[in-house]
Structures are given as structure tokens and as C-alpha cells.
Amino acid sequence: MSTFNSVSEALDLLVDPFDNDGDWDAILRRSAPSPTHRRRRRMVFAVALVALLTIGATALATGLADRFSAWINGTPGRPAPAADQQGFSRRNAGAYASFPHGTKLRLLLQRKAAGTTFSLLGFRNGDTYCLRLIRSDHPVAIGRNQCLRAAELRGLAALVIDDASFTIGRPAQNVNGVFGFASDNVRSIRVALAHGARRVSVSSNVFLALASQPAGTPQHHTIPNPILGVHALMRDGRRINIPYTVNGLGIVPGGTKPTVPSYFGRAATTNVPGPVKVTAPIGHPQIGWISRHERRGARNPSPREPWFAFSFSRIIRPDPNNPIAFAVGLGKPLHQPPLYHPRRGPDICLMTFAPLQKRAGSVACFSKTFAGGPIMFGGWTSDQVPEFSGIAADGITRLTVYSSSGRTIPAALRDNVFTVSVPQIELPARIVGFTRAGMVAGIIDIPGTSVGRPCPAAVFVRSVSQLPAPEPWEQINLATMQIDGHRVLGETPAQVEAALGTPDRIDKNASRENGISVPRLFYGGTLPSTAGLIVSFTRSAGRVYANTVTYQSPSLTDVKLGHVLREQPPQLQEQIRTTYGSVYRPFFGYGADPRLGCIATFRDRASRAGISFGLNPYRPSRPYLTMSTNGGG
Amino acid sequence: MSLMGRGQEGASLDELREVYERRLAEFRRVAAAIVGDREVASDVVQDAFVRAVRRRDSFARRGSLDAWLWRIVVNTARDGRATGNDSSYGPGERINGTDDSSDEHRAAVRAAVQELPERQRLVLFLRHYADLDYGSIAVALSISDGTVAATLHAAHSRLRELLSEVRQ
């Protein structure tokens, strides 16, 4: 027993201790006799049979009224610890968009990740269920907060309400995950990652799945392991796919890891239901009360920010059950970036005050207000259930969202400011503005969410025999990363020109880093889309040096592999693995993660340099290969 | 709300809740050792207490309530394991909370424990993870006190032996 000093020590290793965080209320709910049983006692057999059929049909139609019973009875979990309650109250008191004073939180469950405990708290606000995820040692922090109308859960087994993302400690650890609601019929939630899967239990009709990994550094990247899908494992043994949008990018069909190289492609145009034609156009759309400087809503506590100033504004809170508030009025940015056209005067602007935020958030100004129609978006978030907000012109009295799922969702509208939450999984959608008479006055589309699709094959217009002989700058050695026998990565622009010859074009101001212009050199063409080679530079420690070379030239030739851009990417990946395996290690496989697209990456053994290659799925005739370095050589 | 006072047969909801809240971590740990999955273990304990609440009138008060509940938890866990776990368990699921799934020592212990007869395993789990006395283990497993002592001794000896073999 030298490995284990005792049997006790060995057994300690087998099963880690648990916490005492239980859900007694759930036991009471589940152990109570069902209404069906109670009825059965009182009825004669024939009547009971009819009643049972009726109850069953009603339950199916309504999605079972008690599916989220922990929340319906209003007391999920247990009272939040004093520190968590006080932290919320302090933050709420300091926020302009705040929940009602005295809101009491409940502790729903806790999970540990990267050595840190995370608490999922919950509370009700009007007709919404709200979840708040915090680090237990940072109860005042903003954390992740999301509310959802109870009606949104009707008929669902489970719903991911938000992603969780935290960075903790030194060396930094990334903690990522999801949290949301699960009905009484859900036994546990399975989260499918790009590598592996996790299962978490459901408590108080909520779940929280977290996983950690080293955050990495610019010199030592870590391989991402994103969540690709979420499933509900039901008590009756079924497994139900919970539609999940990967970090705001797109949906993987079936929520399972793709088995072929994939990318997130634009969603196919869907026939979104609802009106498509404006039947009552508004002649000169405007917001009269702003023009007249009427004192609607409340005073704006933050009319001037370091980057922006209102000349007139009021605070509007469109939804009485949602603390989100907007400052709307006339204003303009104080420091316009040089690329923007200077504004002549103040525009109608919309500034967001998100719940629990201490300061004003984003601001959107409409330089040609209502030029595109009487409804304008101010912005939206990339959450699982994003909130879309904007302004609507006078004459629009009602706004309705028609989602591709077939649902209609009423938007909150007050004093020409609207806000509405639409799950990403129900996009694309259309917002329709109606007049008091019920005529369509304006329509604005919400684009769809991307969908994971197989990478297309590279298309080669000319065969290798038809290609011209490679230029010196098209001859590389992947092992040494040299071009025509010259070192390029890590060299200054002058040294690169000396090695490769005069470029076809020099973009002297490709970027500016701390006031210093950083150039870009083009060979075999003058445009980024057509150049055969682009040499990019960066600046560090006062020195400008080449850090990336990107090839699109079909004549590119490696000393050992030949015409590397005349190979399909999966074949090139295999050739690099077998030929240069002693120099490079696979970092992530071609198209293995649809978030990253149709790309493969190898890194050298010291992680200082790497090779990437792949193709733009929308232009498969121009595959590319890049060689890059993190350091100055 | 207590449905039944002390001195009568049956257990009250308050009494059940008290044991649940006091010993939940231990119930879950033993269940995890039996079913081999932390998340399933939490469900097993919930299911066991649903059973206990429904059958609370049948608690005869001839032994301790703790031991009666341990019997239900152990039986529920054994039922869960016998009916087979969900085949969708992925490689990230384990009975340890950490992310370190490649720990050779842990795998060695798991393999060694699996070699033990079921009764030895259960006695070992109840003694080690729940710190139950011999009498409570006897009630929980419906065996005599003497059998508990002998089984535990045999389990310790066999486990030491198996772990030594693994190490070599």
C-alpha cells in the first residue's frame, strides 16, 4: 500500500465529497398524489375513464401546467445566503435599470469549476423568471443575468437561457458553460462539447453546466472546447435535443458534434410567417414628442458620457416587467472616428441602460432617422435570448414579432421605444408595426441564425499542368518557413523586400499601432482578394516585423509537398502530418469546430509558429495557406 | 408540517427532512459509489426520498430512521444500477468532480473495488462514506451485526491485496 497509505485514502480518491445542496420541495412535489389519482377516487369507473382522457388531452395541449412546478409555487431552492442577497441588493441599488427594491433571491444550485464555486440564484419579477449566475466570492459582481417570460417556457422540456463565461485566477482559467430551465420531466441535462460531453442534474427546475480549461496566452494557445449542443435526458428515458446557438454563431443540427469538416453557413431564407407588405405607409415618419422636447418618461441621469452627449433626452422604460431602460432623444458622439462622415447636427439616439449595470451601455444614433422605414433597430445582444430594441415612428401603436418557429411575440412599446426578446433559435423573424386601425405601417427583418454545414470541396479551375512555373516568392519550405531560401517571418519590411523583390503594391498604412504605421506587402496582385501573397507585419518593442504570410497563389510550391494549394484541405492536412510531423503538431483539425470554419492549424513544437490552411466556403476556388509567428523570429 | 407525532408508527415529514438535510452529502456519495455516476447519484437520492415520503407510514420505529432511510437509498441505487444507466454518458462524466479523468490511481481503485463481491462493496461504502456503525449498516443491508464485521474485514483485506497487485 505504498501508493495508498490506507483503504480509506484509496476510497477517498474514488468518489469526491458532495455538497448538502438539496431540493426537498421537489421531493414533496413528486411524492404528492397526482390530481388524476385524487379524481379517480371520487368517480365511478365510466366517468373516470372519460375524465382521464380529457385530462390527458388537456395536458398534452397545454404542455402540462405543472412542468416547472418549483417556480409555479414561487419558492424554488432555498433563501439565498446573506452575502449573495446583499451583493444583489447593492448592485441593484447602484443601477439605473433596477429590479424592484426588496427583491428576494433564492439559491437554486451551486457548481464548482476551476476551484471556484458558482451560485445560480433565481427570483421572479412580474411575469418573468430570472436567473443570476455569480461567482460565490464576488456576490456584488454583475455576473450573468437573464429573465424570461414564464409563458416562453410553455411546452418546452428545457431551455438554455444564457451562456456563462468567466476568467479566473493566475494562470488564468476560462470557465464556460450554459444555464437555463428544465421541466419536471427532465432527469438531467447533457452538454455535448467539441471534445467529450458532460451531464448535470436538474434542481428547482434549473440547471448549470460549467467546464474549465487554461485560458492560454498569445504564445501558448489552448485548443477551444466549445459547447456544440445541449440535450435533455427525460425521466422516461427519452433524449430530447434542446436547440442551442453556439456562442451566438449558429446551430449545429441535432446538437451533436459534426462528423465531417463543418462551418457555420448563412441560414437558408425561410418563409417567415406574417405580413410582408406595408398597407398603410407613414408619409413623413417622425417622433413628435422628441421634436417638441416634451418631458415624457423620466429625467435622464446620464445625459453626457465621455464619448457622447444628449442635447435633449428622456428615459423610457417600455416594459413594466423588464427593468431595461432607454435614454432617447437628440444627441451626437463627441469624438467621431476619422472614417465616419461628420454629422451636421444632433440625431435621434437611443442609449441602453441594461439591468444591474452601473453605467449607461451602448448608444445608437440614427443619422437619417426613418429613411429606411418607420421602424429602426437600436441594437441587440448576442445572448441565447437576445433583446431587440429600437424606435418606431408616430402612428405605430403596436409591434409584433413573427418568428420562423410560427410564434408571434408582442413587443413592448412605449413613447416610440420598443424592446422584445426573441430566442436565437427562432430566428429569422420579422417585426411588423401596426397602426391603431390594424394596418401594416412598417416591417423590419431580423436575420437568421447560421447553421452548421459540411465544408465544400476546394474547386480547382486549372490543373497543376496548366499552372505557370512558380515565382521565387511562390517557393516555400514549410519546415523552415523560408521563402525562396530566405527568412521572411520576423524580418523588417526592407528586409522582406530585399528577400522577395519589389512587391506589386505596398499598403503603407495597413494598420496603426500606437501611432506608428504598419505596412502590408502584396505580391502577384494588388488586392487582398486576388493577391498571390500578402505579407503582414506587426510592431513590438519598437520594431516592425513580418508576422504572417498568406498565400492564395495556386502555384505555391513546397519543397517536399509540391503544389500544396492544389490539394484538398483534408489531404493536405494528412500530408503535413506525415511529412512534417517532427516539426509540427496538429492544433485543431480541418473543420473540426464549425465556429472556426473550414480551417486547419498546425503549430510547431514550441508553439511559437504555425501553419493554417483552408478555404472560404463562399469562395472555394481560392484555398489559402498562412505561415505565422508569435514572436519576432 | 408534521403529519404524525412521535410515539406512533411512521415517520413525519419533518423527521425525514431533517435527515435529508443533515446527511444529503453522504447519501449522494454512497449512491455515487454504487451507481458510478455523480449526477445519477443525486437523482437516486431524490427518488429514494420520494419513495420514503410515500412509504413513511410503514416506518415501524424498531430501528433508527437513519438506517431505514439508508436501506431505501441503497436499494434505490441498486435498482438504478440494475436497470442500466443511460447509454448516453459521455467521456466527461465521472464520479469525481474534477476534470482529471486520466488519473491512473483512481482507475486502479475503481477496478479493485469492482472486484469485490457486492455485499463487501456496500458494507465498505456505508462504513467509509457514511461513517455508519455496524448496527446501522446491518439494518440498511438486512444482515446481522456479526456479518457486517466479518464482511468489512474481508473487504479491507481483499482491497489491500488488489491494490498491491495493481501497484506492482
Interface residues (C-beta under 8 A of the other chain):
Chain A: M1 S2 T3 F4 V7 S8 A10 L11 L13 L14 V15 D16 P17 F18 D19 N20 D21 G22 D23 W24 A26 I27 L28 R30 S31 K112 R187 S188 R190 A192 L193 G196 A197 R198 R199 V200 S201 S203 A211 S212 Q213 H231 L233 G237 R239
Chain B: L13 R17 Y20 E21 L24 A25 R28 R29 A32 A33 D37 R38 E39 V40 A41 S42 D43 V45 Q46 F49 V50 V53 R54 D86 S88 Y89 G90 P91 G92 E93 I95 N96 G97 T98 D99 D103 H105 R106 A108 V109 R110 A112 V113 L124 H128 Y129 H156 L159 R160 L163 S164 R167
